[in-house]
Amino acid sequence: MGLGTRIFIVKEDDSLQHLSQKRYNRLIKGHPDEGLVKYAGKRIHYVLIVIEMINRKPIEIIMTEYSFLKIQPLNSFLNSCHKIPENL
């Protein structure tokens, strides 16, 4: 027995788009190289599901969490930290 996590973005038409655990963690931590261009500058609705697994197969949903995630505008980190001098 083990636990697994699945994360999905809820799109505007209420369909789901899978988001990998690695990408989710990088978004939460505000990693400058990570972003969802399609959702840049928007607040998105996501679902985090914890499932019980046996032999790597899901058998039961243990917990479901619904929340919002603010996606930073595209290249906001680069624009604020790496300005090109005007005299060049």
C-alpha positions as CSV (number, residue, x, y, z in Angstrom):
1,M,0.0,0.0,0.0
2,G,1.2,3.5,-0.7
3,L,-0.1,7.0,-1.4
4,G,0.0,9.0,-4.6
5,T,-0.8,12.5,-5.5
6,R,-2.5,13.8,-8.7
7,I,-2.9,17.4,-9.6
8,F,-5.2,18.8,-12.2
9,I,-5.9,22.3,-13.5
10,V,-9.6,23.0,-14.0
11,K,-9.9,24.8,-17.3
12,E,-12.6,27.4,-18.1
13,D,-14.8,24.7,-19.7
14,D,-14.5,22.6,-16.5
15,S,-12.3,20.0,-18.2
16,L,-9.2,18.8,-16.4
17,Q,-5.5,19.1,-17.5
18,H,-3.0,17.0,-15.6
19,L,-0.1,18.9,-14.0
20,S,3.0,16.9,-12.9
21,Q,4.1,17.0,-9.3
22,K,7.5,18.5,-10.3
23,R,5.9,21.3,-12.2
24,Y,3.4,22.0,-9.4
25,N,6.2,22.2,-6.8
26,R,8.2,24.6,-9.0
27,L,5.1,26.9,-9.5
28,I,4.4,26.9,-5.8
29,K,8.0,27.9,-5.0
30,G,7.9,30.6,-7.6
31,H,10.8,29.1,-9.6
32,P,11.8,31.8,-12.2
33,D,12.1,29.2,-15.1
34,E,8.7,27.7,-14.5
35,G,5.4,29.1,-15.8
36,L,2.3,28.2,-17.6
37,V,2.4,30.6,-20.6
38,K,-1.2,29.9,-21.4
39,Y,-2.2,31.1,-17.9
40,A,0.3,33.9,-17.4
41,G,-1.0,36.7,-15.1
42,K,-4.2,34.7,-14.3
43,R,-5.6,32.9,-11.3
44,I,-6.3,29.3,-12.0
45,H,-8.4,26.7,-10.2
46,Y,-6.7,23.4,-9.4
47,V,-7.5,20.1,-7.7
48,L,-5.1,18.1,-5.7
49,I,-6.1,14.5,-5.1
50,V,-4.4,12.0,-2.7
51,I,-5.1,8.4,-3.6
52,E,-4.3,5.0,-2.0
53,M,-2.5,2.7,-4.3
54,I,-1.8,-1.1,-4.2
55,N,0.7,-2.5,-6.7
56,R,0.9,1.0,-8.3
57,K,-2.8,1.0,-9.1
58,P,-5.2,3.5,-7.5
59,I,-7.9,2.0,-5.4
60,E,-9.4,4.8,-3.3
61,I,-9.4,8.6,-3.1
62,I,-8.2,9.6,0.4
63,M,-8.4,13.4,0.1
64,T,-9.4,16.0,-2.4
65,E,-8.3,19.7,-2.1
66,Y,-9.6,22.5,-4.3
67,S,-7.8,25.8,-4.4
68,F,-6.6,28.7,-6.6
69,L,-3.1,29.4,-7.8
70,K,-1.9,32.8,-9.1
71,I,0.4,32.4,-12.1
72,Q,2.9,35.2,-12.5
73,P,3.0,37.2,-15.7
74,L,5.3,35.9,-18.3
75,N,9.0,36.7,-17.7
76,S,8.2,38.9,-14.7
77,F,11.3,37.6,-12.9
78,L,13.6,38.4,-15.9
79,N,12.0,41.9,-16.4
80,S,12.6,42.9,-12.7
81,C,16.0,41.4,-12.2
82,H,17.8,41.6,-15.5
83,K,17.3,45.0,-17.0
84,I,19.4,46.1,-19.9
85,P,21.3,49.4,-19.3
86,E,19.8,52.2,-21.4
87,N,23.2,53.5,-22.6
88,L,24.0,50.4,-24.7
